[in-house]
Amino acid sequence: MFKIAKRKNIKRLNNVSLCTIMRDEIYNPAGGIEDFIHSTLPYVEQAVIVDTGSVDSTWDKLQEFQQQYTHLRVFQKKFNNFADMRNYALSFVTTKMVLILDADERLTARDFKRLAKIINTNPDAIGFKLRTYCIYKDKSEDYEVEGHHPRLFKIQEGMEYRVGKECYGEYLYLDNKCVSQKPNGNVSTNVKIKHFCLGTAADDMKVDNWYELIKNKGLMNIAPSTVFGFSKWTEFNPRRNLFR
């Protein structure tokens, strides 16, 4: 089993909550839920994690971690769609800002330190631009994307996620205006969220065997771990250990 690197000079993001939804995340290419908790929670003031219907031991682990990290709050809600799940998680956030991460995504200690400095020097900014760096087991498949919704932003009245055209996607709105692509007041950070994957073949399998089911409302509550091929797209990506 890989070893989580020791953290030094931790720089916490003041008045920022981690806000995450997850399902069946004991194992994933980024190292699973345990790695996610230990490499992320020390850097935020609060954390809200919603389990959306895991049938593995994710929920049990979350309750254990809640005892270890007193600033973590965990909840359960049956999966409906990604927008509703995001909104439910946001409803428990009490800090000024929120950081949206998924369980197979990571920021390094250096990333958190840079974000803390950028936030402090831009107190009036609404959002902070973070790109997503998709890291595959095969380096030749890596690529960067802008991201389909803001990842670090201020909580504001009239803000909510809505279901996207694909049915299973989600987009952030403020006062009925979509701010997912170019939110006003966004500050560039040059910080990249590391999203760990196995390869395009595994991604295609996930889309075909899981996301395609989500499009059918009658199948939305099927847990991903029960779907054919789940173990193939959740294998550990060894390149995770290069970004600690």
Secondary structure, DSSP 8 states (H G I E B T S, - for coil): --------S---EEEEEEEEEESS-SS-TT-HHHHHHHHHGGGEEEEEEEE---SSSHHHHHHHHHHH-TTEEEEE-----HHHHHHHHHTT--SSEEEE--TTEE--HHHHHHHHHHHHH-TT-SEEEEEEEEE-SSGGG-EEE--SS-SEEE--TTEEEEE-TTSS-EEEEETTEE-SSS-TTEEEEEEEEEEE-S-HHHHHHHIIIIIHHHTSGGGTTS-GGGSTTHHHHSS--GGGGG--
